[in-house]
Amino acid sequence: IKSMKTKFICVQPKTNKAVNRFHNMMDELHSCRVEQETEDKMFLASISGRYHFWMNKMNDDNWEVIK
């Protein structure tokens, strides 16, 4: 059995809806755990565990990846 290392990324809200989720459900923490990944999308879980969402890897309307 091979264990996989958990992948994390940091995101920044771009829209009013995303800013609302960022403040109210993500506790203003940028880091998210990658739960699933496809060729063009990622399913992310906030560190708080209260918000889960799909994000396009390229040109997402609501979120952008930050370093």
Sequence and secondary structure as in RCSB ss.txt:
>XXXX:A:sequence
IKSMKTKFICVQPKTNKAVNRFHNMMDELHSCRVEQETEDKMFLASISGRYHFWMNKMNDDNWEVIK
>XXXX:A:secstr
       EEEEEE SHHHHHHHHHTSTT  EEEEEEE SSEEEEEETTSS EEEEESSS SSEEEE 
